[in-house]
Amino acid sequence: MTNAAPKTDYKGELVKLDAVEQALAGLREKYGTVPDMQTKEGYDLCKKGIKELTTYRTSTDKLRKEITKQHRDFIDRVNQYGKDLIEKLEAIEKPLKDAKQHEDERAEREKQQRIAKLRERIQVEILSYKDTAVGLDSNALAELHDDAVNINTDGFFDVAKEAEDAKADVLQHISDMHAHALEKERLATEQAEVEAERRRLREENEKREAEQKELEELRRFKAEQEAKVSVHSTTFCHPAENRPTVTSHFPTRGYPHEKAPHTRTVAGSGQSAA
């Protein structure tokens, strides 16, 4: 295949085209205005113009193709030649590209595996503090927060930003839990104080009621004892006129030998019954 470029001096090829360009001015002057087609002269001029312009146009197009043929043939040769070279270059390049792609994919797999292990470390070494915080009181949470502050994120490389974010999240989480625990403990203390006060008041009330009951029992016992002493004193220590009497309630029947109802003295309050 000959790949030599054609000559590049185009003056000779353009001579005929230059002639057409020179004729344009006269053609424009002659046919640039559409004539009156209602008249014979105008109609004939229009036909003549179409014929002449068509001849110029077709001959110019033919001339263009003749002039550019050798160049178009050269372009086709260049395209084919270049395509052949590209295929040969690709034959050398492709194994290199395939090898590079294989290595890049291997490196990416290793990177993802490394990242997965680092993320597991984030879960175990950092985020696990959240699980540890569950159920702790405020003092233990404060100590855990101090420990979390010292978490070292320098060895997380590809996921260093994730480790830093996880640490910040853990610190905030523990701080929130600490504040909640303090509030809960404060409320529990207040509730315990309220319950203690209620218990104290209840015990005092029960004690007061017990003392009142005991006092009432003593008063009742004293009253009973005084009553017994009073009865004993009246029965054995006072004269007979102070003893109570009992009137017989058996009615008389009008016999001469029957007497009126009688009375008798009995031990009692010292008063006579009528």
Secondary structure, 3 states (H helix, E strand, C coil): CCCCCCCCCCCCCCHHHHHHHHHHHHHHHHHCCCCCCCCHHHHHHHHHHHHHHHHHHHHHHHHHHHHHHHHHHHHHHHHHHHHHHHHHHHHHHHHHHHHHHHHHHHHHHHHHHHHHHHHHHHHHHHHHHHHHHCCCCHHHHHHHHHHHHCCCCHHHHHHHHHHHHHHHHHHHHHHHHHHHHHHHHHHHHHHHHHHHHHHHHHHHHHHHHHHHHHHHHHHHHHHHHHHHHHHHHHHHHCCHHHCCEEECCCCCCCCCCCCCCCEEECCCCCCCCC
